[in-house]
Amino acid sequence: MEACDHAEGSPVGQCAICDEMVCSECFRSVFNEVICNAHDKLEDESEWVLVGFYSDREGLDERRYTLADHSIPSVIAEVDEETIELYVPNDDKEEGFALLDTQAEYTVLCAGCRIEFTKNIGACPLCGVTRVQDAAESAGD
């Protein structure tokens, strides 16, 4: 796909994946975020998988840069003021999980769900496990 070149379209924002400007003629939406026509194969939310759940934006740019350095597109979805989700395409799920497995000092990786989440959340937002060890023990059952 090529960049937007619509003379008639008015700007609606920047692509949540690549930061290119997007016009009203070619914008698409995923998780209520604007994406450009270069990512039209990813406009269906079922094409994405949740890999991170955060209470603030601390470290998210770093996480996204790491993913981008490995050619993995990502989208941040701000659910509310205290909930931010990080998604990667289904095809990049395994590599995305592996890259996030490096854990920052402020995050925890749930051994059961493999979702990364900020420590101040206290428990995995998907399975409710409160400690990584608990998830590892229940995965072995």
C-alpha positions in Angstrom: 0.0 0.0 0.0 1.1 3.6 -0.5 0.8 6.7 1.5 -2.3 8.9 1.4 -2.3 11.3 -1.6 -6.0 12.4 -1.5 -6.1 16.1 -2.3 -9.8 16.3 -1.3 -9.5 14.6 2.1 -9.1 16.5 5.2 -6.6 15.4 7.9 -8.1 13.2 10.6 -5.0 12.3 12.6 -1.9 10.2 12.6 -1.9 6.4 12.1 -1.7 4.6 15.5 0.8 2.1 13.9 3.2 4.1 11.7 2.5 7.8 12.7 1.7 8.8 9.0 -0.9 11.5 8.5 -4.3 10.1 7.6 -7.1 11.8 5.7 -10.8 11.5 5.8 -10.8 9.6 2.4 -8.6 6.7 3.5 -8.7 6.4 7.3 -9.7 3.2 9.0 -10.2 2.4 12.7 -9.1 -0.3 15.0 -9.7 -0.2 18.8 -11.1 3.3 18.2 -7.7 4.4 16.9 -7.0 5.8 13.4 -4.9 3.7 11.1 -3.9 4.4 7.5 -4.7 2.5 4.4 -1.3 0.8 4.5 -2.6 -1.3 7.3 -6.0 -2.2 5.9 -5.4 -5.9 6.5 -5.3 -5.1 10.2 -8.5 -3.1 10.5 -10.4 -6.1 11.8 -9.9 -6.3 15.6 -9.9 -10.1 15.4 -6.6 -9.8 13.6 -5.0 -8.5 16.8 -4.0 -10.2 20.1 -3.6 -8.5 23.5 0.0 -8.8 24.8 0.1 -6.1 27.5 -2.2 -4.4 30.0 -1.0 -1.3 31.8 -2.2 1.3 34.3 -0.2 4.2 32.7 2.0 5.0 29.7 5.3 4.5 31.5 7.6 2.4 29.3 5.0 1.9 26.5 7.0 3.8 23.9 10.0 1.7 24.7 7.9 -1.5 24.3 6.5 -0.3 21.0 10.0 0.6 19.7 11.3 -2.8 20.6 8.4 -4.4 18.7 8.9 -2.0 15.7 12.6 -2.9 15.7 11.5 -6.5 15.0 9.0 -5.4 12.3 6.0 -6.0 14.6 3.3 -3.4 14.3 1.5 -2.6 17.5 -1.5 -0.5 18.7 -2.2 1.0 22.0 -5.8 1.1 23.0 -6.7 3.5 25.8 -9.8 1.8 27.4 -10.2 4.4 30.1 -8.0 6.8 32.2 -6.4 3.9 34.1 -6.4 1.1 31.5 -4.1 0.9 28.5 -3.9 -2.2 26.3 -1.1 -3.2 23.9 -2.0 -5.3 20.8 0.1 -7.0 18.1 -1.1 -8.8 15.0 -2.1 -12.5 15.6 0.7 -13.6 13.2 3.3 -11.8 15.4 1.9 -13.1 18.7 4.6 -15.5 19.7 7.5 -13.1 18.8 5.6 -10.3 20.6 5.2 -12.3 23.8 8.9 -13.3 23.6 10.1 -9.7 23.2 7.9 -8.5 26.1 9.2 -11.5 28.2 12.2 -9.3 29.1 10.1 -7.7 31.8 10.7 -4.2 33.0 11.1 -3.5 36.7 7.5 -2.1 36.7 5.8 -5.0 35.0 4.9 -8.6 35.7 4.5 -11.4 33.1 1.6 -13.8 33.9 3.0 -17.3 33.3 -0.6 -18.6 32.6 -1.8 -16.0 30.1 1.6 -14.6 29.1 0.1 -11.1 29.3 2.5 -8.4 30.6 0.9 -6.0 33.1 2.0 -3.3 35.4 2.8 -4.4 39.0 0.4 -1.9 40.6 -2.5 -3.7 38.9 -1.9 -6.5 41.4 -3.3 -9.4 39.5 -3.5 -10.6 35.9 -6.4 -8.8 34.3 -7.3 -11.8 32.3 -7.1 -14.8 34.7 -6.9 -13.1 38.1 -3.7 -14.8 39.2 -2.0 -12.6 41.8 1.5 -13.9 41.6 3.6 -15.2 38.7 4.4 -18.4 40.7 0.6 -19.1 41.1 0.2 -19.0 37.4 3.2 -21.3 36.8 1.8 -23.8 39.4 -1.7 -23.8 37.8 -0.2 -24.1 34.3 1.5 -27.3 35.5 -1.8 -28.9 36.8 
